[in-house]
Amino acid sequence: MSPRKPGYVVPETLAEASEFLREHAEDARIIAGGTDVLVQLRRRGRAGGEHPRWLVDISRIPGLAGVSTDSGTISIGAMTTHEEIARSPIIRKGGPLLAEACTSVGSPQIRERGTIGGNIMNASPAADTIPALAALSARARIADPTGTRDILVTDIFEGPYETSAQHGEILLDVYFDALPPSCGCAFVKLGRREALAIARLSVAVVLERDADGRVARAAIAPGACLPMPARVESAEEMLVGKVPDEAAVDAAAREVAEEMVRRTGVRWSTDYKKPVVEAVTKRAIWRALGVNAE
Ligand SMILES: Cc1cc2nc3c(=O)[nH]c(=O)nc-3n(C[C@H](O)[C@H](O)[C@H](O)COP(=O)(O)OP(=O)(O)OC[C@H]3O[C@@H](n4cnc5c(N)ncnc54)[C@H](O)[C@@H]3O)c2cc1C
């Protein structure tokens, strides 16, 4: 017997969607672009698993899509696609590493459908926007039927494919301070294949330098190699206050790789991953410093 197909509801307001999701709890699942959800449903169906009873399509809710800027803060609605973010002049100016991350997602078709909200809330360790958002110290607004809460994007995650979102909660948008011109940034991804590559490994870096060329602020966030999305503060501290030279960059990159091993333990993949994390981090730091170290 093939599994029952889920019912499909398309609420017109946030309140309606949120109420429905709370009422149907385990039986309902949000669908945005569907690029993760539909793949997961198909996989579960093939394995003989149960589908949720309801899919709640949030694409008609007004105000959930688009990029805007106000007083130096950039906001991105949860329903904004990777393609829109990659092309947005606001993002290209105030958070170009996020545009780079979105450009690296899947294929043109996936970028046209897949949303930033889905990328975050699917909570895949390999999600490309998450390291960029972590390096930007981005925050998220999440709504439920009673109001909204505000949370650092990195604090949403409780484990691979697990978030702190409760039934009835919908991610509204993410926001961060636009990077000033004194900031350099980079997103470097090493995929298994050039096209359609889900990141095996990525690193996002933001570096701000003062008038003397010293690093005033550093953010380094690796993707797909830590148990939970996070910045590596011990590596960032190795750059702050220094005019970055080869020794400082090498030390910070090595620290990211060592921190990965401390957080994940030694695994079968460590012999491969450790030097690769170090090399990709080094490349991302140099690129953020305006040096292309390919
Ligand atoms: C062939 C292929 C290649 C891919 N390549 C990449 C890649 O290179 N990099 C990468 O990062 N990803 C990749 N992906 C994964 C996917 O495309 C992205 O994660 C995408 O951003 C998901 O967005 P969506 O709108 O399609 O999410 P959906 O599939 O609609 O939803 C994903 C999850 O998020 C939840 N959700 C969605 N929106 C909200 C919201 N506003 N509030 C609360 N919960 C919400 C849903 O309930 C679901 O659990 C790929 C997928 C495919 C099929």
The ligand as an SDF file (V2000), in Angstrom:
LIG
                    3D

 53 58  0  0  0  0  0  0  0  0999 V2000
   19.4150   19.0500   -6.3110 C   0  0  0  0  0  0  0  0  0  0  0  0
   19.5280   19.8720   -5.0640 C   0  0  0  0  0  0  0  0  0  0  0  0
   20.6910   20.6090   -4.8330 C   0  0  0  0  0  0  0  0  0  0  0  0
   20.8100   21.3750   -3.6790 C   0  0  0  0  0  0  0  0  0  0  0  0
   21.9730   22.0760   -3.4870 N   0  0  0  0  0  0  0  0  0  0  0  0
   22.1310   22.7930   -2.3630 C   0  0  0  0  0  0  0  0  0  0  0  0
   23.3400   23.5150   -2.1360 C   0  0  0  0  0  0  0  0  0  0  0  0
   24.2700   23.5210   -2.9340 O   0  0  0  0  0  0  0  0  0  0  0  0
   23.4460   24.1950   -0.9620 N   0  0  0  0  0  0  0  0  0  0  0  0
   22.4470   24.2270   -0.0370 C   0  0  0  0  0  0  0  0  0  0  0  0
   22.6110   24.8840    0.9840 O   0  0  0  0  0  0  0  0  0  0  0  0
   21.2850   23.5740   -0.2240 N   0  0  0  0  0  0  0  0  0  0  0  0
   21.1050   22.8450   -1.3600 C   0  0  0  0  0  0  0  0  0  0  0  0
   19.9330   22.1560   -1.5560 N   0  0  0  0  0  0  0  0  0  0  0  0
   18.8960   22.1620   -0.5030 C   0  0  0  0  0  0  0  0  0  0  0  0
   17.7400   23.1800   -0.6850 C   0  0  0  0  0  0  0  0  0  0  0  0
   17.5540   23.5810   -2.0020 O   0  0  0  0  0  0  0  0  0  0  0  0
   17.9130   24.4210    0.2040 C   0  0  0  0  0  0  0  0  0  0  0  0
   18.0610   24.0260    1.5500 O   0  0  0  0  0  0  0  0  0  0  0  0
   16.7300   25.4020    0.0890 C   0  0  0  0  0  0  0  0  0  0  0  0
   17.1510   26.6610    0.5230 O   0  0  0  0  0  0  0  0  0  0  0  0
   15.5070   25.0000    0.8870 C   0  0  0  0  0  0  0  0  0  0  0  0
   14.5200   26.0020    0.7440 O   0  0  0  0  0  0  0  0  0  0  0  0
   13.0150   25.6540    0.3650 P   0  0  0  0  0  0  0  0  0  0  0  0
   12.2820   26.9380    0.3080 O   0  0  0  0  0  0  0  0  0  0  0  0
   12.9610   24.7970   -0.8370 O   0  0  0  0  0  0  0  0  0  0  0  0
   12.6090   24.8400    1.6640 O   0  0  0  0  0  0  0  0  0  0  0  0
   11.4720   23.7500    1.8580 P   0  0  0  0  0  0  0  0  0  0  0  0
   11.8950   22.4720    1.2510 O   0  0  0  0  0  0  0  0  0  0  0  0
   10.1370   24.2880    1.4760 O   0  0  0  0  0  0  0  0  0  0  0  0
   11.5470   23.6500    3.4540 O   0  0  0  0  0  0  0  0  0  0  0  0
   12.6980   23.1460    4.1180 C   0  0  0  0  0  0  0  0  0  0  0  0
   12.4200   23.0300    5.6280 C   0  0  0  0  0  0  0  0  0  0  0  0
   12.2630   24.3040    6.2260 O   0  0  0  0  0  0  0  0  0  0  0  0
   10.9660   24.4530    6.8320 C   0  0  0  0  0  0  0  0  0  0  0  0
   10.5860   25.8450    6.5270 N   0  0  0  0  0  0  0  0  0  0  0  0
   10.6360   26.4480    5.3230 C   0  0  0  0  0  0  0  0  0  0  0  0
   10.3440   27.7550    5.4440 N   0  0  0  0  0  0  0  0  0  0  0  0
   10.0950   27.9720    6.7720 C   0  0  0  0  0  0  0  0  0  0  0  0
    9.7520   29.1430    7.5350 C   0  0  0  0  0  0  0  0  0  0  0  0
    9.6190   30.3500    6.9850 N   0  0  0  0  0  0  0  0  0  0  0  0
    9.5650   29.0020    8.8780 N   0  0  0  0  0  0  0  0  0  0  0  0
    9.7230   27.7850    9.4790 C   0  0  0  0  0  0  0  0  0  0  0  0
   10.0630   26.6630    8.8020 N   0  0  0  0  0  0  0  0  0  0  0  0
   10.2550   26.7570    7.4620 C   0  0  0  0  0  0  0  0  0  0  0  0
   10.0940   23.3870    6.1670 C   0  0  0  0  0  0  0  0  0  0  0  0
    9.0410   22.9400    7.0050 O   0  0  0  0  0  0  0  0  0  0  0  0
   11.1370   22.2820    5.9680 C   0  0  0  0  0  0  0  0  0  0  0  0
   11.3460   21.5830    7.1770 O   0  0  0  0  0  0  0  0  0  0  0  0
   19.7570   21.4030   -2.7220 C   0  0  0  0  0  0  0  0  0  0  0  0
   18.5760   20.6750   -2.9620 C   0  0  0  0  0  0  0  0  0  0  0  0
   18.4550   19.9190   -4.1100 C   0  0  0  0  0  0  0  0  0  0  0  0
   17.1890   19.1570   -4.3420 C   0  0  0  0  0  0  0  0  0  0  0  0
  1  2  1  0
  2  3  1  0
  2 52  2  0
  3  4  2  0
  4  5  1  0
  4 50  1  0
  5  6  2  0
  6  7  1  0
  6 13  1  0
  7  8  2  0
  7  9  1  0
  9 10  1  0
 10 11  2  0
 10 12  1  0
 12 13  2  0
 13 14  1  0
 14 15  1  0
 14 50  1  0
 15 16  1  0
 16 17  1  0
 16 18  1  0
 18 19  1  0
 18 20  1  0
 20 21  1  0
 20 22  1  0
 22 23  1  0
 23 24  1  0
 24 25  2  0
 24 26  1  0
 24 27  1  0
 27 28  1  0
 28 29  2  0
 28 30  1  0
 28 31  1  0
 31 32  1  0
 32 33  1  0
 33 34  1  0
 33 48  1  0
 34 35  1  0
 35 36  1  0
 35 46  1  0
 36 37  1  0
 36 45  1  0
 37 38  2  0
 38 39  1  0
 39 40  1  0
 39 45  2  0
 40 41  1  0
 40 42  2  0
 42 43  1  0
 43 44  2  0
 44 45  1  0
 46 47  1  0
 46 48  1  0
 48 49  1  0
 50 51  2  0
 51 52  1  0
 52 53  1  0
M  END
$$$$
